Amino acid sequence: MVIKMADRKTFKVILIKPSQYDTDGYVVQWFRSITPSNALACVCGIVQDAALRHALGDDIEIVVTAYDEYNTRIPIKAIKRDLKNPSDGVVMLVGVHTHQYPRAMDLARPLREAGVQVMMGGFHVSGCLAMVPDWEPALALAKELGVSLFAGELEDHVDAVLKDAQEGCLKPLYNVMDQLPTLDVAPTPWLPKEALKKAWNWTSIDLGRGCPFLCSFCTIINVQGRLSRSRSVESVVEYFRVQAKRGVTRYLFTDDNFARNKNWEVLLDGIIKLREEEGIIIDYFMQVDTKATRIPRFVEKAKLSGCSIVFLGIESVRQESVKAAGKTQNKVAELRDMVMTWKRAGILTQGAFIIGFPTDTPESIAEDLEFIKTNIPIDVYESTMLMPLPGSADHRQLLGDGVAMDLDFNRYDGTMTAMEHPNMSREQWAALYWKMYHVFYSWSHIETIFKRALACGLSPSRVFGSVFGYYGPIKIENLHPLVCGTMRRKFRHARRYGLPLESPWIFYPKRLLEVVRTQVRRMVFISKLAVVMVWAWQKVRKNGYTDTAIEQRENDQVTPEMSTKLSQVALG
């Protein structure tokens, strides 16, 4: 029987990626965000696939709407108006990390008060249930508000969840952590065009999931598992074809460690073939471990397939720290050669570090950073505080040991302290975290970064964009670069639940001053950065450039002098 359009009912699925609060309790939101949400894209693709399959029957049309709160104001009133009855639809809070949980609950509160069905998934839910399922504070507010919880990956369970929602009988908890799906036939991530525009027209894809290593601070291995699961080459190639037709050429590969994807080579070969035979331009950012350069053909094929910047989880240059964290794959004495391998291939390197390992002191951290600046030629420095993230082995161990940790989950964003440190006060720790950015990105070292890049044949404009993208947010907005964007949006009523509403006579003048100040800072920073880039280019063109970190060596081995320094740092 053919169902006429007029006879079809609609079931609305509203997907929301929650933002977080700043230190004043205002939602962090931008006119354009920088980092696309892969969780939102994945769930959107999964639900869109269910809609195309008529998962609720031929007489019900599933209508999907996706909001990323980092770049979009969530229309709570309109959602309440559209979803008056359970059969009208459901709101899914997608990809909620621990630091986004308070904001997620503040979005859920008015919806639940209006009787709207709300479900929440993401690393906070899955991580807690994977490691400490009986830890009451983790999800108490969600349970109190009647928010349905989903732990695990949605691919194989979307039909059942949507049917329960359409019937108005969502379960309090869907725990499918032990049923991780294969990805070879899974729907690929998808976002509507208007959502792509709000993320500067670049998007993301997870080519695979799972990481074999055992880093104690990591939540991914306990949520996505340690076994490699990979998308099929056919689905990946078709994904890039579709995105190219939409004008998208820039991507974030969100795999926690793409080098350990068992199908990395066939996937990259497929992308290379797509570039060479169909002329589809692909420019991507990926994350790998520090051993990836030892994999035959990996670096070469990364470059040929369009990799322009690689994220390296270095964490620390003290061997005792990375060993204690379970990151035994990192060898401090190999870091310089590893970075240079990527640079020689024309790929920028982003070194990620953790501030606050148990043996760290203000003096040791300062020494380590000076050592990095002199000997390890990364192009981009990025750091987070050591966080006891729910879902990590660290968090479970600290709970078992009775160590006090903050229950204000908004603090778990990697830039604020969430527990005490044995060698410094919280105030020292927090101040040191921000100071290290300013020390690394001193104007003299920014000039060195440009000179090294030029001497190695890297694009100065790429370096300019990376320095501006990673240090600009710190310098201009005092926010971590991965949650930043272009032109901060701040609304008086979008404040954390329980905090007072500021008077318009206070809020708007203060906000105007903030806008003027940040725009002046932005213009000054861009101008100075441009001057430094041109100055470095002129110097390198005239006199060439080399230093301890990038000098060419026989067989490209570290020098005895540097090896001694590395060993000294590694031993503390």
Disulfide bonds with the S-S distance in Angstrom:
none
